[in-house]
Amino acid sequence: MLFRTNALDDRVGKTLVDNLYTNPGSLTAGAANGIIAALVAATYAANPVIWNVAILLSLIGVARVAMAYGLPRLQVRDTRWLELLYELGAFSFTATVGVFAALTIWYEIPLIAQMLMLCFAIGYGAGMATRNAGRPVISVTGMVLTFTPICVALWSTGDLAARTLAVAILICFLGMVSISMQIFRTLRDSIGAAETSARLAEKMQQLARTDVVTGLHNRAGLNHYLVDHLSRRRDETRTALFWFDLDRFKEVNDALGHQIGDRVLNEVAQRLRSQAKVHSVIGRFGGDEFILACDVRDRREVETIALALLAEVTRPMRLDEDRLEISCSMGVAILPDDGPDLESVMQGADLALYHAKVNGRNQVSFYDPSMSRDLVRRREIEAELRVALQRDELSIFFQPIVDLATGRIRAFEALVRWFHPEKGELRPDEFIPVAEETGAIITLGNWITAQAAKAAAAWPDDVTVAVNLSPLQLKAPGAALGILNALREARLPPHRLELEITETVLLDHSQQTEDFMAELSAAGVKFALDDFGTGYSSLGYLNKYPFGKIKVDRSFVSGPNVGKKSDAIIRAVSGIAASLDMEIVAEGLETIEQVDAVKAAGCTLGQGYYFSRAVPDYLAAMLLAQERDATEPNRAAG
């Protein structure tokens, strides 16, 4: 019962054995002292038996030291085998020490030699009690093998002092057993506590690296396991990184609730697991984005995997009574083809994902070096755009919108221009998308509205100004209040401002959009539906929102598909607009033939190079002045 062990005791013993073989210094010192003491004591006795035992003790001591230093170098990993060898050496040495000390008493060699061996034997046995406390069976057995022959020899002399010493050694043995067991329990408790702490730390680390919704790696876990995966990658192996983004996932959360949204994420995670290759690393990067990395042979295999993953993720899913069709965009980059390290490949996959979304979503895009060049360009534009707003490098130009019946200017559309001091004029399609991506469009849009309102305040009262709005502007906090403040500062009546909104803004059916338009419409601001016919055109928009004008896209006027069908569409839209008391603007007019065609089709207003390009504010004022001057003589003549 005393030496019954459990798994923890075995681990304590393993720690002892490891320590014995990794730090053999004390074993070497004990063996050296024993050999010296035995050889010195043997010189005092002209007895071949004692000399033979002394030599045997020396050989065992040398063998133990040799094993202590030699076995680790042989890389012996079997702990039980190492422990058995240690026990064999320890028991052999302690038994020989005990027998040798008993023989010095039995053969009554000089007293000083007896004292030398008795002191060494008792000290060595006591030392074993503490040194081998991690394995009580070794500690106690070693003391028994050392002390028993000595006590028997002392008792057999019949001398009172010798017998008293034998009893004292026995009492010392019992005390050292108690000390040994106490040390063992302390070691066991310490190692047990350390193991518990290590398990808790490992569990906490695992939780810190796991996404609670899907059970996949989270961002921290992804980084850890991707680094580990790549560190074990062979030089000739390619690693593909697939970056997923669920398209318009926010609509699922808004329409069905976050619980359904979490179930969708979990279902996507299960599908990725089912399609992934063995040893793939899969994680949820955040929100509705997932990353999968796996080793591949070549680009052809990457394409096959990408298409299979996209098909699996976008396969319709049924949650309770809801049938959901989730589209997905994917960006792919390959290491080392697209970058030498994890950071560059992740950046490449992210750029490819961006292009997949920009190009229409629900598709796979592979990284191309030109994407990095575009990124550098966008970052330059982003940084310079913020500075440009401060340095007044931006200007507002105005393009007239003309009444097709009278030829008079009814409004101007405000268009931003950027004249860079080094790069010259930058096209709006270069910096407007960057402004939208970075959120700078909110600041830029508010500035455009304020500048346009100031310019329009100097025009005749019957001329309005039109300003395009970005979707981000509509959703920005206090957007409506910001526009009303700009009108108030410019002293421009609200009915002289017209805000142009594209159909894409209305797709998400946002309550914010409805509230924004309702608040401004109540104040008198007008709204126009821009680029009608290019996207998800719906007549429902005309009924639901307070639009007073429709702008027919230039593709119906001057595009390659202009003909009977486009003319019929313009006529149909014009008829609907007329019945709703709305005006129709034809964009992109460049020739008199186009002007006549759209006028005949029912358009009431026109805009394009035929009438005028966009001009600075002072030229816009000049156009209005010339127009007024030309009409005054006619009125006087009449």
C-alpha positions in Angstrom: 0.0 0.0 0.0 2.9 2.3 0.8 4.2 2.3 -2.8 1.0 1.9 -4.8 1.3 4.3 -7.7 -1.1 6.0 -10.1 -0.6 7.9 -13.3 0.5 11.1 -11.6 3.0 9.1 -9.5 4.4 7.6 -12.7 4.9 11.1 -14.2 6.6 12.2 -11.0 9.0 9.2 -11.4 9.5 10.1 -15.0 10.5 13.6 -14.0 13.0 12.1 -11.5 14.5 9.7 -14.1 14.8 12.6 -16.7 16.5 14.7 -14.0 18.9 11.8 -13.1 20.1 11.4 -16.7 20.1 15.1 -17.6 21.9 16.1 -14.4 24.3 13.2 -13.4 26.6 15.4 -11.3 25.4 14.3 -7.8 25.5 10.6 -8.9 29.1 11.0 -10.1 30.1 12.7 -6.8 28.5 9.9 -4.7 30.1 7.2 -6.8 33.5 8.9 -6.6 33.3 9.2 -2.8 32.3 5.6 -2.5 35.1 4.3 -4.6 37.7 6.4 -2.7 36.3 5.4 0.7 36.3 1.7 -0.2 39.8 1.7 -1.7 41.2 3.6 1.3 39.5 1.3 3.8 40.7 -1.7 1.9 44.3 -0.6 2.3 43.9 -0.9 6.1 42.9 -4.6 5.8 45.1 -7.3 4.4 42.0 -9.2 3.5 41.4 -10.4 -0.1 37.6 -10.5 0.5 37.5 -6.8 1.4 39.7 -6.0 -1.5 37.4 -7.9 -3.9 34.3 -6.2 -2.6 36.1 -2.8 -2.9 37.0 -3.5 -6.5 33.4 -4.7 -7.2 32.1 -1.4 -5.7 34.5 0.6 -7.8 33.4 -1.2 -11.0 29.7 -0.7 -10.2 30.3 3.0 -9.5 32.2 3.5 -12.8 29.5 1.7 -14.7 26.8 3.9 -13.1 28.6 7.1 -14.1 29.2 5.7 -17.6 25.5 5.0 -18.0 24.5 8.4 -16.7 26.6 10.1 -19.3 26.3 7.6 -22.1 22.6 6.7 -22.3 21.4 10.2 -23.2 23.9 10.4 -26.0 22.5 7.1 -27.3 19.1 8.9 -27.4 17.3 6.1 -25.5 13.7 7.3 -25.2 12.1 4.5 -23.3 11.6 5.9 -19.8 10.8 2.6 -18.2 14.0 1.0 -19.6 16.0 4.0 -18.3 14.4 3.6 -14.9 15.1 -0.1 -14.7 18.8 0.5 -15.6 18.9 3.2 -12.9 17.3 0.9 -10.3 19.7 -1.9 -11.2 22.7 0.3 -10.7 21.4 2.0 -7.6 20.5 -1.3 -5.9 23.8 -2.9 -6.8 25.8 0.0 -5.5 23.9 0.4 -2.2 23.9 -3.3 -1.5 27.7 -3.4 -2.2 28.2 -0.4 0.0 26.2 -2.0 2.9 28.0 -5.3 2.5 31.4 -3.6 2.4 30.7 -1.6 5.6 29.4 -4.7 7.3 32.6 -6.6 6.3 34.8 -3.9 7.8 33.0 -4.5 11.1 32.9 -8.3 10.7 36.7 -8.5 10.0 37.5 -5.9 12.7 39.7 -3.9 10.5 41.2 -0.7 12.1 38.6 1.5 13.7 39.3 4.5 11.6 38.6 2.5 8.4 35.4 1.2 9.9 34.3 4.8 10.8 35.2 5.9 7.2 32.9 3.3 5.6 30.1 3.6 8.2 30.0 7.4 7.8 30.0 7.1 4.0 27.3 4.3 4.0 25.0 6.1 6.4 25.4 9.4 4.6 24.9 7.8 1.2 21.8 6.0 2.4 20.4 9.2 3.9 21.3 11.1 0.7 19.3 8.5 -1.4 16.2 9.3 0.7 16.1 12.8 -0.6 17.8 12.4 -4.0 15.4 9.6 -5.1 12.3 10.8 -3.3 10.5 11.1 -6.5 10.5 7.2 -6.6 10.0 6.1 -3.0 10.6 2.4 -3.9 14.1 3.3 -5.0 14.7 5.5 -2.0 13.5 3.0 0.6 14.9 -0.1 -1.0 18.3 1.6 -1.4 18.4 2.4 2.4 17.3 -1.1 3.3 20.1 -2.6 1.2 22.6 -0.2 2.7 21.6 -0.3 6.4 20.5 -4.0 6.8 24.0 -5.6 6.5 25.5 -2.9 8.7 22.9 -3.3 11.5 23.3 -7.1 11.3 27.0 -6.8 11.6 26.8 -4.3 14.5 24.2 -6.4 16.4 26.3 -9.6 15.9 29.3 -8.1 17.8 27.4 -8.3 21.1 28.8 -4.9 22.0 26.4 -2.5 23.7 27.6 0.5 21.9 27.5 -1.3 18.6 24.0 -2.5 19.2 23.0 1.0 20.2 24.4 2.3 16.9 22.4 -0.4 15.1 19.2 0.8 16.8 20.1 4.4 16.0 20.6 3.5 12.3 17.1 1.9 12.4 15.6 5.0 13.9 17.4 7.1 11.3 16.0 4.8 8.6 12.4 5.3 9.8 13.0 9.1 9.9 14.4 9.2 6.4 11.5 7.1 5.1 9.1 9.7 6.5 11.2 12.6 5.0 11.4 10.8 1.7 7.6 10.3 1.6 7.0 13.9 2.5 9.3 15.1 -0.3 7.5 12.7 -2.7 4.1 14.0 -1.8 5.3 17.6 -2.2 6.8 16.8 -5.6 3.6 15.0 -6.6 1.4 17.9 -5.6 3.6 20.4 -7.3 3.8 18.5 -10.5 0.0 17.8 -10.4 -0.7 21.5 -9.9 1.7 22.4 -12.7 0.0 19.9 -15.0 -3.4 21.3 -14.1 -2.2 24.8 -14.8 -0.8 23.7 -18.1 -4.0 22.0 -19.1 -6.0 25.0 -18.2 -3.6 27.3 -20.1 -3.8 25.0 -23.1 -7.6 25.0 -22.9 -7.8 28.7 -22.6 -5.4 29.1 -25.5 -7.6 26.7 -27.6 -10.7 28.7 -26.7 -8.9 32.0 -27.6 -8.1 30.5 -31.0 -11.6 29.1 -31.7 -14.6 30.9 -33.2 -17.6 30.3 -30.9 -20.2 30.3 -33.7 -18.7 27.9 -36.2 -16.1 26.0 -34.1 -13.5 26.9 -36.7 -10.3 28.8 -36.0 -10.8 32.4 -35.4 -8.4 35.1 -36.7 -5.8 34.4 -34.0 -6.1 30.7 -34.5 -5.9 31.1 -38.3 -2.6 33.0 -38.0 -1.2 30.5 -35.6 -2.1 27.4 -37.6 -1.3 28.9 -41.0 2.2 29.8 -39.7 2.5 26.2 -38.4 1.2 24.7 -41.6 3.6 26.7 -43.8 6.6 25.9 -41.5 6.1 22.2 -42.3 5.6 22.8 -46.1 8.1 21.2 -48.4 10.0 23.5 -50.8 8.4 21.9 -53.9 4.8 22.2 -52.5 2.4 25.0 -53.3 -0.1 26.3 -50.8 -3.3 27.8 -52.0 -5.2 30.3 -49.8 -9.0 30.7 -50.5 -10.7 33.8 -49.0 -14.5 33.7 -49.0 -17.0 36.5 -48.4 -20.7 35.8 -48.2 -22.5 38.4 -50.5 -25.0 40.6 -48.7 -25.0 38.5 -45.6 -26.2 41.6 -43.6 -29.6 41.2 -45.3 -29.9 37.7 -43.8 -29.3 39.1 -40.3 -31.6 42.0 -40.8 -34.5 40.0 -42.4 -34.3 36.8 -40.4 -32.4 37.6 -37.3 -28.9 36.9 -35.9 -29.8 33.4 -34.8 -30.6 32.4 -38.3 -27.5 34.3 -39.4 -25.3 32.3 -37.0 -26.9 29.0 -38.3 -26.0 30.1 -41.9 -22.4 30.7 -40.8 -22.3 27.3 -39.1 -23.7 25.6 -42.2 -21.1 27.3 -44.4 -18.4 26.1 -41.9 -19.7 22.5 -42.2 -19.7 22.6 -46.0 -16.1 23.9 -46.0 -15.1 21.1 -43.7 -16.8 18.5 -46.0 -15.0 19.8 -49.1 -11.6 20.5 -47.7 -8.6 18.4 -48.3 -6.9 16.5 -45.5 -4.7 18.7 -43.3 -6.4 21.9 -44.6 -6.5 24.9 -42.3 -10.0 26.5 -42.1 -11.1 29.5 -40.1 -13.6 32.3 -39.9 -11.6 35.5 -40.4 -14.4 37.6 -39.1 -18.0 38.6 -39.8 -19.0 36.6 -42.9 -15.5 36.0 -44.2 -13.8 32.6 -44.2 -10.3 31.4 -45.1 -9.2 28.0 -46.2 -5.6 27.0 -46.9 -4.3 23.7 -48.3 -1.4 22.2 -50.2 -1.8 21.8 -53.9 0.1 20.4 -56.9 -0.5 23.1 -59.5 -2.8 25.9 -60.5 -5.2 23.5 -62.3 -5.9 21.8 -59.0 -6.4 25.2 -57.3 -9.1 26.1 -59.9 -10.8 22.7 -59.4 -10.9 23.2 -55.7 -12.1 26.8 -55.9 -15.0 25.9 -58.2 -16.0 23.0 -56.0 -15.9 25.1 -52.8 -17.9 27.9 -54.5 -20.5 25.4 -55.7 -20.8 23.8 -52.3 -21.0 27.1 -50.3 -23.7 28.6 -52.7 -25.8 25.4 -52.8 -29.3 26.3 -51.5 -29.8 25.6 -47.8 -32.9 25.1 -45.8 -33.2 26.3 -42.2 -36.5 25.4 -40.6 -39.0 26.7 -43.1 -36.7 29.1 -44.8 -35.0 28.2 -48.1 -31.9 30.4 -48.5 -29.7 31.0 -51.4 -26.4 32.5 -50.3 -24.0 33.8 -53.0 -20.3 34.0 -52.3 -17.3 35.8 -53.6 -13.8 34.3 -53.5 -10.3 35.5 -53.8 -7.4 33.0 -54.3 -3.6 33.4 -54.0 -0.9 30.8 -54.2 2.3 30.5 -52.3 5.1 30.9 -53.5 3.7 31.9 -56.9 1.9 35.0 -55.6 4.2 35.9 -52.7 7.1 34.5 -50.6 5.3 34.5 -47.2 2.0 34.3 -45.5 1.4 38.1 -45.2 1.9 38.7 -48.9 -0.3 35.8 -50.0 -3.1 36.9 -47.6 -2.9 40.3 -49.0 -3.0 38.9 -52.5 -6.1 36.8 -51.7 -7.8 39.8 -50.1 -7.1 41.9 -53.3 -8.5 39.1 -55.4 -11.6 38.9 -53.2 -12.1 42.7 -53.7 -11.9 42.3 -57.4 -14.4 39.4 -57.3 -16.9 41.6 -55.5 -16.3 44.6 -57.7 -16.8 42.5 -60.8 -20.2 41.4 -59.8 -19.9 39.0 -56.8 -20.6 35.3 -56.7 -17.4 34.4 -58.5 -13.8 33.4 -58.1 -11.0 35.8 -58.7 -7.3 34.8 -58.8 -4.6 37.2 -57.7 -2.7 39.1 -60.4 0.2 41.4 -59.8 -1.7 44.3 -61.4 -4.0 44.2 -58.4 -1.1 45.2 -56.2 -0.3 48.1 -58.5 -4.0 49.1 -58.3 -3.8 48.9 -54.5 -0.7 51.2 -54.4 -2.5 53.6 -56.7 -5.6 53.6 -54.6 -3.6 54.2 -51.4 -1.8 57.1 -53.0 -5.1 58.6 -54.2 -6.6 58.0 -50.7 -3.8 59.9 -49.0 -3.7 62.7 -51.6 -7.5 63.1 -51.6 -7.5 64.0 -47.9 -4.8 66.5 -48.5 -6.6 67.9 -51.6 -9.7 68.7 -49.6 -7.5 70.8 -47.3 -5.5 72.5 -50.1 -8.6 73.4 -52.2 -7.3 71.3 -55.1 -10.8 70.1 -55.9 -13.2 72.2 -57.9 -16.9 72.0 -58.7 -17.9 72.2 -62.4 -21.5 72.5 -63.6 -23.1 70.9 -66.7 -26.4 72.5 -67.8 -29.6 70.5 -68.0 -31.7 72.1 -70.8 -35.4 72.3 -71.4 -35.9 70.6 -74.8 -39.0 72.6 -75.6 -37.6 76.1 -75.0 -33.8 75.6 -75.0 -33.5 77.3 -71.7 -31.2 76.1 -68.9 -33.4 74.6 -66.1 -30.6 73.3 -63.9 -27.0 72.5 -63.5 -25.5 69.2 -62.4 -22.6 69.7 -60.0 -19.6 67.5 -60.9 -16.3 67.4 -58.9 -13.0 67.9 -60.6 -9.5 67.3 -59.2 -6.6 69.2 -60.6 -3.5 67.5 -59.0 -0.5 69.9 -58.8 1.8 67.1 -60.2 -0.4 64.5 -61.9 -2.7 66.9 -63.6 -6.4 66.4 -63.8 -7.6 63.1 -62.3 -10.9 61.6 -63.6 -13.7 61.2 -61.1 -13.8 57.4 -61.9 -10.3 57.3 -60.5 -10.9 58.9 -57.1 -14.6 58.6 -56.4 -14.5 54.8 -56.0 -11.5 55.2 -53.7 -13.4 57.8 -51.7 -16.3 55.4 -51.3 -14.1 52.5 -50.2 -12.3 54.5 -47.6 -15.3 56.5 -46.3 -13.8 59.8 -47.5 -16.9 60.1 -49.8 -18.9 61.4 -46.8 -16.6 64.3 -46.3 -16.2 64.9 -50.0 -19.9 64.6 -50.7 -20.8 67.1 -48.0 -18.2 69.5 -49.4 -19.6 69.1 -52.9 -23.1 69.9 -51.7 -22.0 72.9 -49.8 -20.0 74.3 -52.7 -22.8 73.7 -55.2 -25.3 75.3 -52.9 -23.1 78.5 -52.6 -22.8 78.7 -56.4 -26.5 78.1 -57.0 -27.5 80.9 -54.5 -26.2 83.5 -57.1 -28.2 82.1 -60.0 -31.8 83.1 -60.9 -34.5 81.7 -58.7 -35.9 79.4 -61.4 -32.5 77.5 -61.9 -31.8 74.5 -59.7 -28.7 72.6 -58.9 -28.4 68.7 -59.0 -25.9 66.8 -56.8 -25.1 63.1 -56.9 -25.3 61.2 -53.6 -23.2 58.2 -52.6 -24.9 55.3 -50.7 -22.6 55.9 -47.8 -23.8 59.5 -47.5 -27.3 58.4 -47.1 -26.4 56.0 -44.3 -24.1 58.4 -42.5 -25.5 59.7 -39.1 -27.1 63.1 -39.4 -26.8 63.1 -43.3 -30.1 64.9 -43.8 -29.3 67.5 -41.2 -25.9 68.1 -42.8 -27.5 68.9 -46.2 -30.1 71.2 -44.6 -27.3 73.0 -42.7 -25.4 73.5 -46.0 -28.5 75.0 -47.6 -29.0 77.3 -44.7 -25.4 78.5 -44.8 -25.6 79.1 -48.5 -29.1 80.7 -48.1 -30.4 78.5 -50.9 -34.1 77.5 -50.7 -34.4 73.7 -50.3 -36.6 73.4 -53.5 -33.7 74.6 -55.6 -31.6 71.5 -54.6 -32.1 68.2 -56.4 -30.4 65.1 -55.1 -29.7 62.4 -57.7 -29.8 58.8 -56.4 -29.0 55.7 -58.3 -31.1 52.5 -58.2 -28.4 50.5 -56.4 -29.0 52.7 -53.3 -32.5 51.4 -53.1 -31.8 47.7 -53.4 -31.3 47.1 -49.7 -34.7 48.6 -48.8 -33.0 50.4 -45.9 -35.2 52.3 -43.4 -32.4 54.8 -43.2 -32.8 55.6 -46.9 -36.5 56.0 -46.5 -36.2 58.3 -43.5 -33.5 60.3 -45.2 -35.6 61.0 -48.3 -38.7 61.6 -46.3 -37.1 64.2 -44.1 -35.5 66.1 -46.9 -38.6 65.9 -49.1 -40.7 67.3 -46.4 -38.2 70.3 -46.2 -38.7 70.8 -50.0 -35.6 69.2 -51.4 -36.3 67.3 -54.7 -35.1 63.9 -55.8 -34.1 62.4 -59.2 -33.7 58.7 -60.0 -30.3 58.6 -61.8 -29.0 56.1 -64.4 -32.5 54.6 -64.9 -32.4 51.4 -67.0 -28.8 50.3 -66.2 -29.4 48.1 -63.2 -32.4 46.7 -61.3 -34.9 49.1 -62.7 -38.2 48.8 -60.9 -41.3 50.9 -61.4 -41.9 50.3 -57.7 -39.3 52.8 -56.9 -41.3 55.5 -58.6 -44.3 54.8 -56.5 -42.5 54.3 -53.2 -40.0 57.2 -53.2 -40.6 61.0 -53.8 -38.9 61.2 -57.1 -39.8 64.2 -59.4 -37.4 63.3 -62.2 -36.0 60.3 -64.0 -32.7 60.4 -65.8 -32.5 57.9 -68.6 -29.0 56.5 -68.9 -26.8 57.6 -71.8 -26.6 54.0 -73.1 -30.2 54.5 -74.4 -29.2 57.6 -76.3 -25.7 57.2 -77.6 -24.7 53.6 -76.8 -24.1 50.7 -79.3 -27.5 49.3 -78.7 -29.5 52.5 -79.7 -32.3 51.6 -82.0 -36.0 50.8 -82.1 -35.9 48.9 -78.8 -34.2 51.7 -76.9 -36.5 54.2 -78.4 -39.5 52.2 -77.4 -38.2 52.0 -73.9 -37.7 55.7 -73.7 -41.2 56.3 -75.0 -42.7 53.9 -72.4 -40.8 55.5 -69.5 -41.8 58.9 -70.8 -45.4 57.9 -70.9 -45.3 56.6 -67.3 -43.5 59.8 -66.2 -46.0 62.0 -67.8 -48.9 60.3 -66.1 -47.0 60.6 -62.7 -46.3 64.3 -63.4 -42.5 63.6 -63.6 -39.9 64.9 -65.9 -37.5 62.8 -68.1 -33.9 63.8 -68.6 -31.9 62.2 -71.5 -28.2 62.1 -70.7 -25.3 61.9 -73.1 -26.8 64.0 -75.9 -24.0 64.8 -78.5 -25.8 65.5 -81.8 -28.9 67.3 -83.0 -30.3 64.0 -84.2 -30.1 62.6 -80.7 -31.8 65.7 -79.3 -34.6 65.4 -81.8 -35.0 61.6 -81.2 -35.3 61.9 -77.4 -37.6 64.9 -77.7 -39.9 63.0 -80.0 -39.8 60.0 -77.6 -41.2 62.2 -74.9 -38.1 63.4 -72.9 -38.6 66.9 -71.5 -35.0 67.7 -70.5 -31.6 67.0 -72.1 -28.0 67.0 -70.9 -24.8 66.4 -72.8 -21.9 67.8 -74.9 -24.4 69.0 -77.5 -25.4 71.8 -75.1 -22.3 72.2 -73.1 -19.5 70.4 -71.2 -19.2 70.9 -67.5 -17.8 74.4 -66.8 -16.5 76.3 -63.7 -19.0 78.2 -61.6 -18.1 81.6 -63.2 -18.8 80.2 -66.7 -22.1 78.7 -65.5 -23.1 82.1 -64.3 -22.0 83.6 -67.6 -24.1 81.1 -69.6 -27.1 82.1 -67.5 -26.4 85.8 -68.0 -26.0 85.4 -71.8 -29.3 83.4 -71.9 -31.1 86.1 -69.9 -29.6 88.9 -72.1 -30.7 87.1 -75.2 -34.3 86.7 -74.1 -34.8 90.3 -72.7 -34.7 92.0 -76.2 -37.2 89.4 -77.5 -39.6 90.2 -74.6 -39.1 94.0 -75.2 -39.9 93.5 -78.9 -43.0 91.6 -78.1 
